[in-house]
Amino acid sequence: MKNVFYIILMLTTLSSCVEICLEKGLGQASISSEKSKEHDLFKFQFGNAQDKLTVEGVGVIEIKEVWVEQAWTRKCIENESVVEKKDFDQIVLQLNIPKEFKDSSEYFLYVSNPQTNGYGLSNPYFKVKYENQDSLFVFIENYYGEKLDSTYILKK
């Protein structure tokens, strides 16, 4: 019985170390261009980043900032969270998403660059692979596939 207690204690301790390490910033997109610069990931800014997507009767999604950074992930090495750079770049859109969109599974944000990638609106950061394009077509659709609003974002 005493050994079972020590085994449970050891497993709990090990899992907490990994959890603490990953809580330090698990993610694959910087939360701002400033953070991207701090980690030496930032490449350049896209323009007209104050665009908005409006869904009548629901709300407005604000595109706060758009930048290109080197793609990355986090690894846990000796209980420390370490940034590991990948061999390609990604575009990151920082969004201000009202609660009405986050609490709904009815709306989806898409970015065409030239492929179209779509996501639900639970995360304020949207990332897609950078393919040397000069512009992005960003649009929002409802569950039925109807385009509700769109905007172009140009490279500075």
N, C-alpha and C positions, 0 to 999 in steps of 0.2 A: 504494500500500500504506500509506503514511504517513497519507493522508487517511482510510482505512478505520479505522485505529487511533484517530484523533481522533473520528470519528463514533461508534465503539463506546464510547469514554471519555465522550463527551458524553451519549449515551443512558443509560449506566449511572449517571452522576451525576444526571441529571434524574429517573430512576426512583427512585433512592435518596432524593432530596429528598421526593418525594411519599410514599414508603413511610415515611420517618421522621416526616413530618407526620401521616400517618394512624395510625401506631403510638402517637401521643401520647394516644389515647383514642377511637378509632373505636368507635362504638356508639350505640345509641339508647335506652338506659335507664341511669339513674344507678346506680352500684353500691351506694349506700346512701342513706337519706333525708338524711344529713349532706352527702353530695356534691351531692345535689339542692338542698339549701339553699344551699350554696356557690356554685352557678351560678344562683341565683335562679329555680329551676324548681319548687320544692316548693310544693304546695297544702295538703295535709293527710294525716294518718295514718289508716289503717283499723285497727280494733281486733283483739283476740284473735290477735295475730300469732304466737303460739307454738304454733299448731296443727301437727299432724303427720298425715301420710298413711302408713299402714302396709300393707305387702304381706307377708303371712305367708310366712316362709321366705326372703325376699329382703332386706328392710330397711325403714328408716323415712326418709321425706322430711320434713324439718323446714321449715316456713314461718317464716322468721326475722323478716321485716318486710314490711309491705304499706303503700304510700303512693300518693298521686296527685301527679303532677307534670305540668308543661307538656311536651308531646311535643317532641322535638328531634332534631337530627342534627348531624353535624360536616361542616364544609367546610374545605378546605385553601386558605387565602388567603396568598399570599406565603410559602409554606413554613411557615405557622403553622396549627395546628388550631384552628378557631373554632367555638363552639357557635352553631347557628342554630335559633332557636325556631320551632315550628310553631303553627298556629292552633287546636289542640285539646289536650285533656289525656289522659293515659294513666295506667293503674294499673300499678304495678310490684310484683311479688312477688319478694322475695329468698329463695332456697331453699338449703338445705343438702342436696345430693344425694349419697348414697353411691355409690362406684365401681361397685357391682353394677348400678345403674340406668344410669349413664353408659355403661358398656360393653355395654349391651344395646339392641337395637332393638325389644324386646318391650313396653316400657311407654311410655305417653303421659299427659301431664298436660293436663287441660282446665279451662277457666274459663268459666262461664256468667254473662253480665252484660248484657243478656239473651241476646245471641248466644253460641254456644259456639265457643271458639277452643282449638285443641289444638297441642301441641308435643311433640317428643321431649325427652329429659331430659339433653341434652348441655350445656345452658347453665344456670347458676345464677340467671338473671334471666328472668322471664316477664313480658311486658307485653301489655296489651290496652287498647283505647280506652275511656276513661271516658265513660259515658253517663248521668251523674247518678243512678246507682243507689245504694241504701243497703246492699246486700249482694252478696256474690259466692258462687257455688257452685263449689267447687274439688273435682275428683275425678281419680282415676287409673284408667286402664283398661289392660288387657293387649292384646296384638296381636289377640285374638279379639273385642274389644269388650265384655268383661266388666268391670263396675265393681268395683274391688278395695277402694276406700276413698274417703270423701268428707268434706268439712267446709264449713261456712258461715263466711264472714268478714264481720263487720258493720262499718259505718262508725261511727267514734267520734262 
